[in-house]
Amino acid sequence: MASGKKEQRREARERLVARREADARRARWRGRLLVGGALVAVLGIAVGVGMYASKSAGSGPSEAAGKPFVRPAHTSGTDGVVVPYGGAGAKDVVSVWLDPRCPFCAGVETGLGGTFKERADAGAYRVEYHFATFLDGSLGGKGSKRALNALGAAVNESPEKFMDYLQVLYRNHPPKETDDRFGSTSTLLELADRVPGLRSPAFDRAVEELTYMPWVDKVSRAFEGSGKKGTPVVEINGKEVNVLTGRGLDTVTPEAFDRLVAENRRQ
């Protein structure tokens, strides 16, 4: 009898774990498909944001036309399409894919961005940021690309200022991805005031003159070729992990993410 009760408890725990994992997967896909419903209404095509993103990460008129390619300092990869933070020799790598206009990306960064920075500072792992700009193409506007241009100007100043500015942008993220607030360079500069020492003549000029737009286009195309179906995506040493809880934009706790890292460390 005792053995039967133990088996029932074990099965109940397994069902609870499975239900939580299913809820988290649904939350992830809600984030990816958020734009999909709008696209169906506008385009009359049954297509979700993931498929659309893979085809149009760099769509729309480019503000990079006629500008020379300038690679921001402190970037890595071909043409600097990756923004790393933390020690180059760190054994473990947390990779994060974000679109600046994506509300679920804002949830990930506001929920875990501080943890990413703190753990990277402590040498626990390196963080590598990858960016998409498909929401400009699918919804219209310029906010994803212009925000990424400003982030390029920030990382050119220093990785630390990039991390701080990324947090500021997402803490002040428009509640709806249809709001193209980040399409305003004056708004991006006003938000940069909240990062001590970020505003400089060089930074302001890069934001206002869209200096890094050719780099933005290369970053956008790198996402398009990555095989990722949408944003946000978080990987630990190449293994995708789900950090959304299924409750709105909430993420797992920093402690829970630490456990995910521990479970996926390189041997």
N, C-alpha and C positions, 0 to 999 in steps of 0.2 A: 504493500500500500504506500509506504514511504517512498519507495522507488518510483511508483506511478506519479505521485505528487511532484517529485523532483523533475521527472520528465516533462510534466505539464508546465512547470515553471520555466524550464529551459525552452520549451516551444513558445511560451508566451514572450520570453525575452527576445527570441529570434524574430517573432512576428513584429514586435515593437521596433527592433532595429531595422527590419525590412521596410516598415511603414515610414519610419523617419527618413530612410534613404530615398524612398519614392517621393516623399514630400519635397526633399531637397532637390531631387532631379526636376520635379515639376516647377519649382521656383526658378531653377536655372533656365529652363526652357521658356518660362514666362518672360524672363529678362531678354532672352534672345528673340522671342517672337513678338515682343512689345510693339515693334514697328510693323510687323507683318500684317496686322489687322488694318492699319492705316494704308498700307500699300495695296492690299486687296481692294479697299474702297476706292483708292485713287486710280490704280492701274487696271482694276478689274481682273486681276490674275491671282490665282490661289498660290501665293508664294510667301514664305516666311522670311524674316530678316536674315536668317543664317544664309540661305541660298542667295538672297539678294546681295548680302554683304560680300560674298565670295566673288560676285561678278562686278561689283561697282564700288569697291573700296576707294577708288580714286576718281569716281565719276564727277561730272559737273565741270563748269568752266574753271580753269586753273589760274590762280593768281601768281603762279610761278613763271608764267610766260615772259621770256626776255630777261629773266634774272639769272645771274651766275650762281652755280651751285656753291654753297658755303656750308661746310660741315661743322656743327657745333663742337666745341672742345668737350672732352670728357665723355664722348660717345664711343661705341665699339661696333664691331661687325662691319660688313661691306657698306661703305658710304655712311657709316655711323648710324645705322637704323635702329640700334639697340642703345638704351640708356641704362648703364649699370650703376649700382650703388653698393658699396662695400668692397672688401678686400678682393683683389683680383685672384689671390691664391686660395680663396675659400673653397672647400671641398664640395659643399652643397650649394645649389642654386635654386632660388625661387623665381620663377618667370611669371610675369603678369601682363596680360593683354587688355587694353582699355581703349574705349572711344571717349574723348572728352565730353561729349554730349549725352552719354549713356547713363541713365539714372541708377541702374544696377551696378555700373562701374563706380559711381559715386558711393554707393553703399559699401562696396568692397574696400575702397580706399579710405573712407571715413571710419569704417569699422576696424580695418586691419593695417592701414598704411603706417600708423604710428608704431605698430608692432614690427612691421617689416624694417623700418628705419632703426628702431632700437636694437633688434636682434642683429642686423647687419653691422651696426656700430660695434656691437660686442663680439663680432667675428663668427657668429653662429652660422651664417650663410651670406651669400651675395644675392642681391635682388637685381633682376634684369627686366626693364620695362620695354614693352612693345606697344605700339599704338595703331589704332585704326581710325579712319575718318569717314566711314561709310554712311553715317547718319546725315552728313551734308548732302550726299548724293541721293539718299532715299527720301529725305524730308525737305530738301532745299535749305539754303542758308550757307553760312561760312564759319559757324562757330567751332566745329571740330578742328578744322584746319588752322584757323587763326589761333585757337587756344594752343594747338600743338606747336605752331610757330613761336608763340610766346614761351612755351615750355623749352623749346630749343634755345631761345635767348637766355632762359634761366640756367639751363645746364651749362651753357657757354660761360656763365659767370662762375658756377661751382656746382658740384653734385648736391651739396647740402642745400643750396638755395633752390635747386630744382625740386628736391624732396619737399621743402617747406612750401614752395609755390604750388606744387601739385595738391597738397593738402588744402591750401587756401581755395584753390579753384573748386575742388569737390565739396568743400564745406559751404561754398556759396553757389552751388550748382542749381540751375533752374529746376523747379519741381517737375516740369514736363520737358521731354526731349524735343518737342516742337518749338520750345522757346529758344530762339537763337541769340540769347544774351551774350554768349562768348564771341559772336560775330562782330562785336564792337571793340575796337582796339582801345578806346578810352576806358571801357569797363575793365579790360584786361590790365591796363596800367594802374587803374585805381585799386584793383585787387592786389597788384604787386606791391603797393605801399604797405601791405600788411606783413611783408617779409623783410625784416631788417636788412638794409644794405643792398637790396636787390635793384632798386631803381638807380640807374646810372645813365649818362648820355648814350652809351653804347647799347644798353638794354632797351631804353626807350626808342631809340632809332630803329633797332631790329624789330620791335613790335609794330611800330607805326609804318615802317617801310616794307614790312613782310620779308625781311632779309632771308629767312630760312624756309621760305615756301618751296623752293626746289628740293630741299631736304625733306620737307613734309610730304611731298609727292613720292619720294623714294620710300619713306617709311610706310606710307599708305599702300604702295605696291608690294612691299615686303609682306604686309599683312595679307593682302590678296593672294599671294603665293604661298602662304604658310599652311594652308589647309584648314585653318580655324574657321568655324562656321558662324561665329558671332562673338560678342563680348558680354560680360567679362569672362576671362579664362585665367585660371591660376594653376601652375604646374610646380611640382617639387621634383627636381632632378629628372624632368621630362615626363613625369606621371601627373596627369590631370587630377586635381582634387576639387571637391565641391565645398565651397566656403559659404554658400548661401543657405539659410535655415528654412526657407519657405514662408517666413513671416515678413512680408513686405521686402524692404531692402536690408533687413538684418543679416549679419554674418555670424559665423561661429565666434566664440570668444577667443581672445589671444591664447589662453591656455589650451583650448581645443586645437588651435592651429599649431601650437608648439608640439602637440602630440602627433599631428599629421606629419610634421617635419621629422620627428623622431622615428616614425614608422617608415619613412621613405628616404632615410639617409643613405648615402653611398657607403658601401662596406670597405 
